């Protein structure tokens, strides 16, 4: 965006045509652009924008397009809304007449509270190849189903890197990332159109059918965390002692609940199925099979999410309609003919088809008009899953996110109200409660206690005086 603006400015044009110029710009750069445009007394600016603050600060006239007609209003956006109240959605997301409906996330095993952590990153550092300075440095955070988190900060501070760490797009060089084994994440990237650009000949309906035709999300399969390194491939050749013999894992066939964790069915290489074994998740991780377990978890999570989804035209049409895209456009219009806002809706709908538990939005306000933004905001407020977003729209963030993660030069600073229980304190309280419980007495101990009580009572009856208190219980 900065490069396009620089080209326009250097051309010394008499008329500047700016289509959504604040997209991808942080607060400081938007302020610079406002000051620059206001200083141009000999240049006419024609601007298309959904940024109400920007329009208020820059515009002196509003051209309103409605029902194929243009009408000119003098003043900025506030003046226009004063004489045309129907345009109040430019200032209030709640005033939108459009309503999105997100699919309800399925139950996560072992997660009985919407404040229990479903994803944690601990002391994570990530440096891009060729860079000496980390893009993310010693970051620690956690998320629950009720989390509404805004990731904020200037451009280049590490926001997108943080998001990619959460979704598995990148792997930290140091630190750990833990996700619930059945967690499904819907991810709408800042440059999400690159997925659609490979399918411009398809309709949105065709694209959704292609993406989930194998029973899992094909976009998830392209993540860096799915790629096998040489060391991980070599690990699969490791021999494991079982029942007095050395065996080699061929694949994982199944997974069941085991207390507070999972156990996995192992098919051994060159062995019949009757020799299959069940290993706990912890044991497999201890043996070094993290990649194998993660790959199986991803497939199982996707399968569970699609269990009650029918990849048929009527169901797909309804799903797109729930996300604000006209069903006929979804079925009959090729991707190459869609507007930016329509493509964003396609990406959001595709990301949420598998009933995800967590939605990650990188600059969701780009390309969406005010009505669609209001619909998106309403859906986020009502949804039962976690939401993490990067946005330079203070209005959008303030309306939805009670918690913010601010990134400055790769360092994470948390602010606001966290929606995750402090599990360390909870565990400590449980331990204290267990310690405080008294051990149950044996039959002989109860008998001896009663005899001592009777002896004290008889002594008091014979000798009189003050009765000795009963300190045994």
C-alpha positions as CSV (number, residue, x, y, z in Angstrom):
1,X,0.0,0.0,0.0
2,X,2.8,2.4,0.9
3,X,4.5,1.8,-2.5
4,X,1.2,2.5,-4.4
5,X,0.7,5.7,-2.4
6,X,4.3,6.8,-3.1
7,X,3.8,6.2,-6.9
8,X,0.6,8.3,-6.9
9,X,2.3,11.1,-4.9
10,X,5.4,11.2,-7.1
11,X,3.3,11.4,-10.3
12,X,2.2,14.9,-9.2
13,X,-1.3,14.3,-10.5
14,X,-4.1,16.8,-10.5
15,X,-6.6,14.2,-9.4
16,X,-5.8,11.4,-6.9
17,X,-8.1,8.4,-7.1
18,X,-7.7,6.4,-3.8
19,X,-9.6,3.1,-3.3
20,X,-9.4,2.0,0.3
21,X,-6.1,3.8,1.0
22,X,-6.1,3.0,4.7
23,X,-6.0,-0.8,4.1
24,X,-2.9,-2.4,5.6
25,X,-1.8,1.0,7.1
26,X,-1.2,1.3,10.9
27,X,-2.5,4.3,12.9
28,X,0.7,6.4,12.5
29,X,0.8,6.0,8.7
30,X,-3.0,6.8,8.4
31,X,-2.3,10.0,10.4
32,X,0.5,10.9,8.0
33,X,-1.7,10.3,5.0
34,X,-4.5,12.5,6.4
35,X,-2.0,15.3,7.0
36,X,-0.6,15.0,3.5
37,X,-4.0,15.0,1.8
38,X,-5.2,18.0,3.8
39,X,-2.1,20.0,2.8
40,X,-2.8,19.5,-1.0
41,X,-4.7,22.7,-1.9
42,X,-4.2,22.2,-5.7
43,X,-5.0,18.5,-5.9
44,X,-8.5,16.9,-6.1
45,X,-8.9,13.7,-4.2
46,X,-11.6,11.1,-5.0
47,X,-11.7,8.5,-2.2
48,X,-13.5,5.2,-1.7
49,X,-13.2,4.2,2.0
50,X,-15.1,2.5,4.8
51,X,-12.9,4.2,7.5
52,X,-15.3,6.7,9.1
53,X,-12.5,8.5,11.0
54,X,-10.4,8.9,7.9
55,X,-13.4,10.3,5.9
56,X,-14.3,12.7,8.7
57,X,-10.7,14.1,8.8
58,X,-10.1,14.4,5.1
59,X,-13.3,14.9,3.1
60,X,-15.1,18.2,2.4
61,X,-17.8,16.7,0.2
62,X,-19.6,13.3,0.1
63,X,-20.8,11.7,-3.1
64,X,-23.5,9.2,-2.2
65,X,-24.2,6.3,-4.6
66,X,-27.6,4.6,-4.2
67,X,-29.9,2.9,-6.6
68,X,-27.6,3.7,-9.5
69,X,-27.7,7.5,-8.8
70,X,-25.1,9.9,-7.4
71,X,-26.0,12.8,-5.1
72,X,-23.6,15.4,-3.7
73,X,-23.6,16.5,-0.1
74,X,-21.4,19.2,1.3
75,X,-19.3,18.6,4.5
76,X,-17.6,15.6,5.9
77,X,-19.1,12.2,6.8
78,X,-20.6,13.5,10.0
79,X,-22.4,16.2,8.2
80,X,-23.7,13.7,5.7
81,X,-25.0,11.3,8.4
82,X,-26.7,14.3,10.1
83,X,-28.9,15.0,7.0
84,X,-29.1,11.3,5.9
85,X,-29.7,9.2,9.1
86,X,-29.9,5.9,7.1
87,X,-26.1,6.1,6.8
88,X,-25.6,5.8,10.6
89,X,-23.9,2.4,10.1
90,X,-20.8,4.4,9.2
91,X,-20.5,5.2,13.0
92,X,-22.3,2.3,14.7
93,X,-21.5,-1.3,13.9
94,X,-24.7,-2.3,15.8
95,X,-26.8,-0.3,13.3
96,X,-26.1,-2.8,10.5
97,X,-29.0,-4.5,8.8
98,X,-26.9,-7.5,7.8
99,X,-26.3,-10.3,10.3
100,X,-23.8,-13.1,9.9
101,X,-24.3,-16.4,11.6
102,X,-21.3,-18.6,12.5
103,X,-21.6,-22.4,12.9
104,X,-21.6,-23.5,16.5
105,X,-18.2,-25.1,17.5
106,X,-18.4,-28.7,18.6
107,X,-17.5,-29.9,22.1
108,X,-13.8,-30.3,23.0
109,X,-13.1,-33.3,25.1
110,X,-12.0,-32.4,28.6
111,X,-13.0,-28.8,28.2
112,X,-15.9,-28.3,30.6
113,X,-15.5,-24.6,31.0
114,X,-15.2,-21.9,28.4
115,X,-12.4,-20.3,30.4
116,X,-10.1,-23.4,30.3
117,X,-7.0,-23.0,28.1
118,X,-7.3,-24.5,24.7
119,X,-4.0,-23.1,23.3
120,X,-0.8,-22.0,25.0
121,X,2.5,-20.6,23.8
122,X,5.3,-20.5,26.3
123,X,8.5,-18.5,26.0
124,X,8.5,-18.6,22.2
125,X,11.1,-16.9,20.0
126,X,11.0,-16.9,16.2
127,X,13.5,-15.4,13.8
128,X,12.9,-15.4,10.0
129,X,15.8,-17.0,7.9
130,X,18.5,-14.4,7.1
131,X,17.4,-12.1,9.9
132,X,19.5,-11.5,13.0
133,X,16.8,-9.9,15.1
134,X,13.9,-12.1,16.3
135,X,10.4,-11.1,15.0
136,X,9.0,-12.5,18.2
137,X,10.9,-12.7,21.5
138,X,10.0,-14.8,24.5
139,X,6.3,-14.6,24.0
140,X,3.9,-16.3,26.5
141,X,0.1,-16.3,26.2
142,X,-3.0,-18.5,26.4
143,X,-6.5,-18.6,24.9
144,X,-9.8,-20.1,25.9
145,X,-13.1,-20.5,24.1
146,X,-14.4,-17.2,25.5
147,X,-11.3,-15.3,24.5
148,X,-11.7,-12.1,22.4
149,X,-8.2,-10.8,21.8
150,X,-6.9,-8.0,19.6
151,X,-3.3,-8.2,18.5
152,X,-2.1,-4.6,18.0
153,X,1.1,-2.7,17.3
154,X,2.8,-0.9,14.5
155,X,3.6,-2.5,11.1
156,X,6.5,-4.9,11.4
157,X,6.2,-5.3,15.1
158,X,5.6,-9.1,14.9
159,X,1.7,-9.3,14.8
160,X,1.4,-11.6,11.8
161,X,4.3,-13.7,13.1
162,X,2.4,-14.1,16.4
163,X,-0.7,-15.2,14.5
164,X,1.2,-17.7,12.4
165,X,2.7,-19.2,15.6
166,X,-0.8,-19.7,17.0
167,X,-2.2,-21.3,13.8
168,X,0.9,-23.5,13.1
169,X,2.0,-21.6,10.0
170,X,5.4,-21.2,11.6
171,X,7.4,-23.2,14.2
172,X,9.3,-21.3,17.0
173,X,13.0,-21.9,17.3
174,X,12.7,-21.9,21.1
175,X,9.7,-22.3,23.4
176,X,6.7,-24.5,23.1
177,X,3.2,-24.3,21.5
178,X,0.5,-26.4,23.0
179,X,-2.9,-26.9,21.4
180,X,-5.8,-29.1,22.5
181,X,-5.4,-32.2,20.3
182,X,-8.9,-31.8,18.8
183,X,-8.7,-28.0,18.3
184,X,-9.8,-26.7,14.9
185,X,-8.7,-23.2,13.9
186,X,-10.2,-21.1,11.1
187,X,-7.6,-18.7,9.7
188,X,-8.3,-15.7,7.5
189,X,-4.9,-14.4,6.6
190,X,-4.1,-10.8,5.7
191,X,-3.3,-11.8,2.2
192,X,-5.9,-14.6,2.1
193,X,-6.7,-13.9,-1.5
194,X,-3.6,-15.9,-2.6
195,X,-5.6,-19.1,-1.9
196,X,-8.5,-17.9,-4.1
197,X,-6.2,-16.7,-6.8
198,X,-5.3,-20.3,-7.6
199,X,-9.0,-21.1,-8.1
200,X,-10.2,-18.1,-10.1
201,X,-12.0,-20.4,-12.6
202,X,-14.1,-21.9,-9.8
203,X,-17.2,-20.6,-8.2
204,X,-17.2,-20.3,-4.4
205,X,-19.3,-23.5,-4.2
206,X,-16.8,-25.3,-6.3
207,X,-13.9,-24.0,-4.2
208,X,-15.5,-25.2,-0.9
209,X,-16.2,-28.7,-2.4
210,X,-12.6,-28.9,-3.6
211,X,-11.1,-27.7,-0.3
212,X,-13.0,-30.4,1.8
213,X,-13.4,-33.2,-0.8
214,X,-10.9,-35.5,1.0
215,X,-12.6,-35.2,4.4
216,X,-10.1,-32.7,5.7
217,X,-9.1,-29.1,5.0
218,X,-6.6,-29.1,2.2
219,X,-5.3,-25.6,3.2
220,X,-4.3,-27.0,6.6
221,X,-2.3,-29.7,4.9
222,X,-0.1,-27.0,3.4
223,X,1.1,-25.6,6.7
224,X,4.8,-25.7,7.6
225,X,4.0,-27.8,10.6
226,X,2.8,-30.6,8.3
227,X,6.0,-30.8,6.4
228,X,8.4,-33.7,7.4
229,X,12.0,-32.9,8.0
230,X,14.8,-35.4,7.5
231,X,15.2,-35.9,11.2
232,X,11.5,-36.6,11.6
233,X,11.5,-39.1,8.7
234,X,14.5,-40.8,10.4
235,X,12.6,-40.9,13.7
236,X,10.0,-43.1,12.0
237,X,12.7,-45.8,11.6
238,X,13.2,-46.0,15.3
239,X,12.8,-49.5,16.8
240,X,10.6,-49.8,19.9
241,X,10.8,-52.7,22.3
242,X,7.3,-54.4,22.7
243,X,6.7,-57.8,24.3
244,X,10.3,-58.8,24.1
245,X,10.9,-57.8,20.4
246,X,11.9,-54.7,18.5
247,X,9.1,-53.1,16.4
248,X,8.8,-50.2,14.0
249,X,5.7,-47.9,13.8
250,X,3.9,-47.9,10.5
251,X,1.1,-45.6,11.2
252,X,-1.6,-44.6,13.8
253,X,-5.1,-46.0,13.2
254,X,-7.2,-44.6,16.0
255,X,-7.5,-42.5,19.1
256,X,-9.6,-42.8,22.2
257,X,-10.0,-40.9,25.5
258,X,-7.7,-42.1,28.3
259,X,-8.4,-40.3,31.6
260,X,-7.4,-36.6,31.0
261,X,-5.4,-37.5,27.8
262,X,-5.6,-39.7,24.7
263,X,-4.3,-43.1,23.7
264,X,-3.5,-44.1,20.1
265,X,-3.7,-47.4,18.3
266,X,-0.4,-48.3,16.6
267,X,-0.1,-50.4,13.5
268,X,3.3,-52.0,13.5
269,X,5.3,-52.5,10.3
270,X,5.2,-56.0,8.9
271,X,2.7,-57.1,11.6
272,X,-0.9,-58.2,11.3
273,X,-3.6,-55.9,12.9
274,X,-4.1,-58.4,15.7
275,X,-0.7,-57.3,17.0
276,X,-1.7,-53.6,17.2
277,X,-0.8,-51.8,20.4
278,X,-2.3,-48.8,22.3
279,X,0.2,-46.2,23.6
280,X,-0.7,-43.0,25.5
281,X,-0.1,-39.6,24.0
282,X,2.6,-38.9,26.6
283,X,4.5,-42.1,25.8
284,X,4.5,-41.4,22.1
285,X,5.7,-37.8,22.7
286,X,8.4,-39.1,25.0
287,X,9.6,-41.5,22.3
288,X,9.9,-38.6,19.9
289,X,6.9,-39.1,17.6
290,X,5.5,-35.5,17.9
291,X,5.1,-35.1,14.2
292,X,3.2,-38.4,13.8
293,X,0.8,-37.5,16.7
294,X,0.3,-33.9,15.5
295,X,-0.6,-35.1,11.9
296,X,-3.0,-37.7,13.3
297,X,-4.6,-35.1,15.6
298,X,-5.1,-32.6,12.8
299,X,-6.8,-35.2,10.6
300,X,-9.0,-36.4,13.5
301,X,-10.0,-32.8,14.4
302,X,-10.9,-32.1,10.8
303,X,-12.8,-35.3,10.5
304,X,-14.8,-34.6,13.7
305,X,-15.6,-31.1,12.5
306,X,-17.0,-32.4,9.1
307,X,-18.9,-35.3,10.7
308,X,-22.2,-33.6,10.5
309,X,-21.5,-31.5,7.4
310,X,-22.9,-32.5,4.0
311,X,-20.9,-31.2,1.1
312,X,-24.0,-30.7,-1.0
313,X,-25.1,-27.7,-3.0
314,X,-28.1,-26.8,-0.7
315,X,-26.0,-27.0,2.5
316,X,-23.2,-25.0,0.9
317,X,-25.6,-22.3,-0.4
318,X,-27.1,-21.9,3.1
319,X,-23.6,-21.7,4.7
320,X,-22.5,-18.9,2.3
321,X,-25.8,-17.1,3.0
322,X,-25.1,-17.3,6.7
323,X,-21.8,-15.5,6.1
324,X,-23.5,-12.7,4.1
325,X,-22.8,-13.9,0.5
326,X,-25.8,-14.3,-1.9
327,X,-26.3,-18.0,-2.5
328,X,-26.8,-17.5,-6.3
329,X,-23.4,-15.6,-6.5
330,X,-21.8,-18.4,-4.5
331,X,-23.1,-21.0,-6.9
332,X,-22.9,-19.4,-10.3
333,X,-20.3,-16.6,-10.2
334,X,-16.6,-17.4,-10.8
335,X,-14.1,-16.2,-8.3
336,X,-12.4,-13.9,-10.9
337,X,-15.6,-11.8,-11.1
338,X,-16.1,-11.3,-7.3
339,X,-15.4,-8.0,-5.5
340,X,-12.8,-7.8,-2.7
341,X,-15.6,-7.8,-0.1
342,X,-17.2,-10.9,-1.6
343,X,-13.9,-12.7,-1.7
344,X,-13.4,-12.0,2.0
345,X,-16.8,-13.6,2.7
346,X,-15.7,-16.7,0.7
347,X,-12.5,-17.0,2.7
348,X,-14.4,-16.6,6.1
349,X,-17.0,-19.1,5.0
350,X,-14.5,-21.7,3.9
351,X,-12.4,-21.3,7.1
352,X,-15.5,-22.0,9.2
353,X,-17.0,-24.9,7.2
354,X,-15.5,-27.5,9.6
355,X,-17.1,-26.0,12.7
356,X,-13.9,-24.5,14.1
357,X,-13.4,-23.7,17.7
358,X,-11.2,-20.7,17.1
359,X,-11.3,-18.0,14.5
360,X,-8.2,-16.0,13.6
361,X,-8.7,-12.8,11.6
362,X,-5.7,-10.8,10.1
363,X,-7.1,-7.4,9.1
364,X,-10.7,-8.5,8.7
365,X,-11.9,-4.9,8.0
366,X,-10.0,-4.7,4.7
367,X,-12.4,-4.8,1.7
368,X,-15.6,-5.2,3.8
369,X,-18.2,-2.4,3.6
370,X,-19.8,-1.0,6.8
371,X,-22.9,-3.1,6.6
372,X,-20.8,-6.3,6.3
373,X,-18.5,-5.2,9.1
374,X,-21.6,-4.8,11.3
375,X,-22.7,-8.3,10.4
376,X,-19.3,-9.7,11.2
377,X,-19.2,-7.9,14.6
378,X,-22.6,-9.2,15.5
379,X,-21.6,-12.8,14.7
380,X,-18.4,-12.5,16.7
381,X,-20.3,-11.3,19.7
382,X,-22.8,-14.2,19.6
383,X,-20.3,-16.9,18.7
384,X,-19.2,-19.5,21.3
385,X,-15.7,-19.9,20.0
386,X,-12.4,-18.0,20.6
387,X,-11.5,-15.0,18.3
388,X,-8.1,-13.5,17.8
389,X,-7.8,-10.6,15.4
390,X,-5.3,-8.1,14.0
391,X,-6.8,-4.8,13.1
392,X,-5.9,-1.1,12.8
393,X,-9.6,-0.2,13.2
394,X,-9.8,1.0,16.8
395,X,-13.6,1.1,16.4
396,X,-13.8,-2.6,15.5
397,X,-11.3,-3.7,18.1
398,X,-12.8,-1.7,21.0
399,X,-16.3,-2.9,20.3
400,X,-15.3,-6.6,20.4
401,X,-12.1,-7.3,22.3
402,X,-11.7,-6.8,26.1
403,X,-8.2,-8.2,25.9
404,X,-5.3,-6.9,23.8
405,X,-1.8,-8.2,23.0
406,X,0.5,-5.3,22.1
407,X,3.6,-6.1,20.1
408,X,6.5,-3.7,20.1
409,X,9.7,-4.7,18.4
410,X,8.8,-8.4,18.8
411,X,8.0,-8.2,22.5
412,X,4.5,-9.1,23.8
413,X,2.7,-6.9,26.3
414,X,-0.8,-8.0,27.5
415,X,-3.5,-5.7,28.6
416,X,-7.2,-5.9,29.5
417,X,-9.2,-8.8,31.0
418,X,-8.0,-12.3,30.2
419,X,-10.6,-15.0,29.6
420,X,-8.4,-17.8,30.7
421,X,-8.4,-19.2,34.2
422,X,-5.0,-19.1,36.0
423,X,-4.6,-22.9,36.0
424,X,-1.5,-22.9,38.1
425,X,-3.5,-21.3,40.9
426,X,-6.3,-23.7,40.4
427,X,-4.0,-26.7,40.6
428,X,-2.4,-25.4,43.7
429,X,-5.7,-24.9,45.4
430,X,-6.7,-28.5,44.5
431,X,-3.5,-29.8,46.0
432,X,-4.1,-27.8,49.2
433,X,-7.6,-29.1,49.4
434,X,-6.4,-32.7,49.1
435,X,-3.8,-32.2,51.8
436,X,-6.4,-30.7,54.1
437,X,-8.6,-33.7,53.8
438,X,-8.1,-35.9,56.9
439,X,-7.1,-39.5,56.4
440,X,-10.0,-41.9,57.2
441,X,-9.4,-43.8,60.4
442,X,-9.2,-47.6,60.6
443,X,-11.6,-49.7,62.6
444,X,-9.1,-50.2,65.4
445,X,-8.3,-46.5,65.5
446,X,-12.0,-45.7,65.9
447,X,-12.3,-48.3,68.7
448,X,-9.3,-46.9,70.6
449,X,-10.7,-43.3,70.2
450,X,-14.0,-44.4,71.8
451,X,-12.2,-46.1,74.7
452,X,-10.2,-43.0,75.4
453,X,-13.4,-40.8,75.5
454,X,-15.1,-43.2,77.9
455,X,-12.0,-43.2,80.2
456,X,-12.0,-39.4,80.3
457,X,-15.7,-39.3,81.0
458,X,-15.5,-41.8,83.9
459,X,-12.5,-39.8,85.4
460,X,-14.6,-36.6,85.4
461,X,-17.6,-38.4,87.0
462,X,-15.4,-39.8,89.8
463,X,-13.1,-36.8,90.5
464,X,-15.4,-33.9,89.5
465,X,-14.0,-30.5,88.6
466,X,-13.7,-29.0,85.0
467,X,-14.6,-31.5,82.3
468,X,-11.6,-32.0,79.9
469,X,-12.6,-30.9,76.3
470,X,-12.8,-33.5,73.6
471,X,-10.0,-32.7,71.1
472,X,-10.3,-35.8,69.1
473,X,-12.4,-35.8,65.9
